[in-house]
Amino acid sequence: MRLFRSLAGWGLVAIVAVVAAALLSPGSAHAAASHAHGLLEPGAMALPWIGAMGMIRIWGQPLNAGELQRLASPERGDLETYPEIKYDRQTFPQAGGVASLAFFTAVAGVNVTNMEAAGQFPAPQWFQPFSFMVTPMAAGPSNITAPASGTNATGIANDWDLLCKTQGMVLELSIAKKVYGPWPVLALHGTGGAMGALTGSGAGALVDQAVQNGPADGGFGPQGEIVIPPNVGFTVRLILTAAQALSVATLVEVAILGRLYRAPR
């Protein structure tokens, strides 16, 4: 709600600016309109924004030399800030037996996570989460024999349906034992990748599968209205109604799109 009130406020300021310029001088109307457009730029609110094609975009306004210098060399005691994606990857086993997975609890190589500390941001870092993106990353087997008519094809696409729909997979964020969510994973669209399935025809037709959790549109989340302080424990959990057996072990990535504040480097 705070975001929408902010947008409405900027819209009113922009309208007043354009009308005032038109009344005072026709020649100045264009300049006022340009300024009003700048007020409406998503970058003015320092928020992640979603582009027209569904891509994740971070918009910003042009900076002058002084502002660029302050970005490069913040004042003593101040923090630098920039958009960041924190991610972690965990696996639902093929045989089932696991009804939830915990993320961001350990430090590992960059092919697993980019966290600097286990379950927290080291001082003086702060993290302002805007949205969560959940991506299935299973490398499904190729050349699966097509099933009989009316029967679901086994494989990674059906596995994701079993996790998200049959078991109603949800995400919860916990900061210092305070819980946010749960949110349905089907609303937390992934970071991108292959989608759909390729099929053959005729007797004994084969199926090659790929899967994605919706379009890469930035996911869903708290929109910057909560913050993770330094040295405060947090975790993200994916929770199922019950453990689910799968056709293959399913690697899942949870990514948090947000803004990181840290000491200048």
C-alpha positions in Angstrom: 0.0 0.0 0.0 2.9 2.3 0.8 4.2 1.9 -2.8 0.8 2.7 -4.4 0.4 5.8 -2.2 3.9 6.9 -3.2 3.1 6.4 -6.9 -0.2 8.4 -6.5 1.7 11.2 -4.8 4.3 11.4 -7.6 1.5 11.4 -10.2 -0.2 14.4 -8.5 3.1 16.3 -8.4 3.7 15.6 -12.1 0.2 16.8 -13.1 0.6 20.0 -11.1 4.0 20.7 -12.7 2.8 20.3 -16.2 -0.3 22.4 -15.7 1.6 25.2 -14.1 4.2 25.3 -16.9 1.5 25.4 -19.5 -0.2 28.4 -17.8 3.0 30.3 -17.3 4.7 29.8 -20.7 4.1 27.6 -23.7 7.9 27.4 -24.2 8.5 26.0 -20.8 5.8 23.3 -20.9 8.0 20.8 -22.6 10.7 21.2 -19.9 8.2 20.8 -17.1 6.7 17.7 -18.8 10.2 16.2 -19.0 10.8 16.9 -15.4 7.5 15.4 -14.5 8.4 12.3 -16.5 11.6 12.1 -14.4 9.6 12.1 -11.2 7.6 9.2 -12.5 10.7 7.2 -13.4 10.8 4.0 -11.3 14.5 4.8 -10.6 13.3 7.8 -8.6 12.0 5.4 -6.0 15.1 3.1 -6.3 12.9 0.1 -6.9 13.4 -2.9 -9.1 11.0 -2.6 -12.0 9.6 -5.0 -14.6 10.1 -4.1 -18.3 7.5 -4.3 -21.0 8.9 -7.7 -22.2 8.7 -9.2 -18.7 12.5 -8.9 -18.1 13.9 -7.8 -14.8 15.1 -4.2 -15.2 16.6 -1.7 -12.8 15.8 1.8 -13.9 17.7 4.9 -12.9 18.0 8.6 -13.7 21.2 10.2 -15.2 23.7 11.4 -12.5 25.9 14.5 -12.5 29.6 14.4 -11.8 29.2 15.0 -8.1 26.7 12.2 -7.7 28.9 9.8 -9.7 31.8 10.6 -7.4 29.7 9.9 -4.3 28.7 6.6 -5.7 32.4 5.7 -6.4 33.6 7.1 -3.0 30.9 7.3 -0.4 31.5 9.6 2.6 33.2 8.2 5.7 30.8 6.1 7.7 28.3 5.9 4.9 27.2 2.7 3.1 27.2 2.0 -0.6 24.1 0.3 -2.1 23.3 -1.5 -5.3 20.7 -4.0 -6.7 21.6 -7.6 -5.9 20.3 -11.1 -6.3 21.1 -13.5 -3.5 20.6 -17.2 -4.4 20.9 -20.7 -3.0 20.2 -24.1 -4.5 19.0 -27.3 -2.7 17.6 -30.6 -3.9 14.4 -32.6 -3.4 15.5 -36.2 -3.5 14.1 -38.6 -6.1 12.8 -41.0 -3.4 11.0 -38.3 -1.5 11.2 -38.4 2.3 11.7 -34.6 2.5 8.7 -32.3 3.1 10.7 -29.1 3.3 14.0 -27.6 2.3 15.9 -24.8 4.0 17.9 -22.2 2.0 20.7 -19.7 2.8 21.9 -21.7 5.8 25.4 -22.5 4.6 28.3 -21.0 2.5 29.3 -22.9 -0.6 30.7 -22.4 -4.1 29.1 -19.9 -6.5 27.4 -22.8 -8.3 25.4 -23.3 -5.1 25.0 -20.0 -3.4 26.6 -16.5 -3.3 26.1 -15.9 0.4 29.1 -14.6 2.3 28.0 -15.9 5.7 25.8 -18.8 6.7 22.2 -17.6 7.4 23.0 -13.9 7.8 24.6 -10.8 6.3 27.9 -9.9 8.0 28.1 -6.5 9.6 27.7 -3.8 8.3 25.6 -5.3 5.5 21.9 -4.8 5.3 19.6 -6.4 2.8 16.3 -5.1 1.6 14.3 -7.9 -0.2 11.9 -7.0 -3.0 10.8 -10.3 -4.4 11.5 -14.1 -4.4 12.1 -16.1 -7.6 11.9 -20.0 -7.4 13.4 -21.9 -10.4 13.4 -25.7 -11.0 16.9 -26.6 -12.2 16.5 -30.4 -12.7 18.3 -31.8 -15.8 15.6 -34.1 -16.9 16.2 -37.4 -18.7 15.8 -37.2 -22.5 14.0 -39.8 -24.6 11.2 -40.7 -22.2 8.8 -43.1 -23.8 5.4 -41.3 -24.3 2.7 -42.7 -22.0 -0.7 -44.1 -23.0 -3.4 -41.6 -23.8 -4.9 -39.9 -20.7 -1.8 -40.6 -18.6 0.6 -37.9 -17.4 4.1 -38.2 -18.8 6.7 -38.9 -16.1 9.6 -36.5 -16.0 10.7 -33.1 -14.7 7.6 -31.3 -15.9 5.3 -33.6 -14.1 7.6 -33.5 -11.0 7.2 -29.8 -10.8 3.4 -30.2 -11.0 3.6 -32.7 -8.2 5.6 -30.4 -6.0 3.6 -27.2 -6.7 0.1 -28.4 -7.2 -0.3 -31.9 -5.6 1.8 -30.9 -2.6 1.0 -27.2 -2.7 4.6 -26.0 -2.3 4.9 -22.6 -0.5 7.7 -20.4 0.6 8.3 -18.8 4.0 10.8 -16.2 5.0 12.0 -16.1 8.7 14.0 -13.2 10.1 15.1 -13.7 13.7 12.2 -16.2 14.1 9.6 -13.8 12.7 7.8 -15.4 9.8 6.7 -13.8 6.6 4.4 -15.7 4.2 3.6 -18.4 3.3 3.4 -17.6 -0.4 2.5 -20.1 -3.2 5.6 -21.0 -5.2 3.6 -20.8 -8.4 3.4 -17.0 -7.8 7.2 -16.7 -7.3 8.2 -17.0 -10.9 11.7 -18.2 -11.8 14.8 -16.4 -13.2 14.4 -17.8 -16.7 15.2 -20.9 -18.7 13.6 -23.5 -20.9 9.9 -24.2 -20.8 7.5 -26.8 -22.2 8.0 -30.2 -23.7 9.1 -31.5 -27.1 7.2 -34.6 -28.3 7.3 -37.1 -31.1 4.5 -39.0 -32.7 3.6 -42.6 -33.6 4.0 -45.8 -31.7 6.6 -45.6 -28.9 7.0 -41.9 -29.4 9.6 -40.2 -27.3 9.4 -37.1 -25.1 12.1 -34.6 -24.3 11.1 -32.3 -21.3 12.1 -28.9 -20.0 10.4 -27.0 -17.2 10.2 -23.5 -15.8 8.3 -21.8 -13.0 6.4 -19.2 -15.1 7.8 -16.2 -17.0 10.9 -14.4 -15.7 8.9 -11.4 -14.5 10.6 -10.7 -11.2 8.5 -12.9 -8.9 6.6 -11.7 -5.9 7.6 -10.4 -2.4 7.6 -7.7 0.2 8.6 -4.9 -2.2 11.3 -3.5 0.1 9.0 -3.0 3.1 11.1 -5.3 5.3 14.8 -5.4 5.9 17.3 -8.0 7.0 19.8 -6.4 9.5 23.4 -7.4 9.8 24.3 -10.4 11.9 20.6 -11.4 12.3 19.7 -14.9 11.4 17.3 -15.6 8.5 16.2 -18.5 6.4 13.9 -19.3 3.5 12.0 -22.6 3.5 10.1 -24.4 0.7 7.4 -26.4 2.4 5.3 -29.3 1.0 2.1 -30.8 2.4 3.9 -34.1 2.4 7.1 -35.6 1.1 6.8 -36.5 -2.7 8.6 -39.1 -4.7 9.8 -37.8 -8.1 11.1 -39.2 -11.3 14.5 -37.6 -10.7 16.2 -35.6 -8.0 15.0 -32.0 -8.4 17.4 -29.2 -7.8 15.6 -25.9 -7.0 17.0 -22.4 -6.8 15.6 -19.7 -4.5 16.7 -16.2 -5.5 15.9 -13.0 -3.6 15.9 -9.8 -5.7 16.7 -6.8 -3.5 19.1 -4.0 -2.5 22.3 -4.7 -0.6 23.9 -2.0 1.6 27.5 -2.5 2.6 30.7 -0.8 3.5 32.5 0.9 0.6 35.1 -1.2 -1.0 
